[in-house]
Amino acid sequence: NSILKGMFAGVACIFLMQTALASEPEHYDRVTLSAEATEEVANDTLVAILYAQREGSELAQLADEVNQSITRAVNRSKKLLDVEVQTQAYQTYPVYQQQRLSGWRVRQSIQLKSRNIKVLSGLIGELQNTLAVESMSYTVSHEQRIKMEDVLIGKAIAAFQQRAQQITRHLGRKKHRLVNMDVHRSGTV
């Protein structure tokens, strides 16, 4: 599970409710306060990085083999509607033995992402015949994050209003006025 945090801060002006002479300017205090809302959200998306890597002396042949492996994996992944696929880094490294160039290492990776964990797990198992798994992790989907941010904004603003009213009462004032509000979002913790 991830914890989504929404921090919503603002500056409230608390007006002094004194009887002022007509010639005196109106006075007010500025109080800065912040409010935060957090919510635990279940991870609903699996993200996996898989890669093809070959090593040998013929660079063109190695590149061709890696490209073919990745192309097959991408084409297979695109057949599944629930899976997003994106190619990642392509790298070529020289390999040295006793300070002499002895060959090449070619590597390319793909990222697979899906909310349908069963389908993606099956695909990963299938692709491991030709690719290696670099990493697998769970995260919150973009749709779920936006939905929760909307909820957190409402909760944080309600907490902000409650604190502003509490400060107003403790200062012996009758009302306050919001001057500025900044919305800050933080990701998973």
Secondary structure, 3 states (H helix, E strand, C coil): CEEEEEEEEEEEEEECCCCCCCCCCCCEEEEEEEEEEEEEECCCEEEEEEEEEEEECCHHHHHHHHHHHHHHHHHHHHCCCCCEEEEEEEEEEEEEECCEEEEEEEEEEEEEEECCHHHHHHHHHHHCCCCEEEEEEEECCHHHHHHHHHHHHHHHHHHHHHHHHHHHHHCCCCCEEEEEEEEEEEEEC
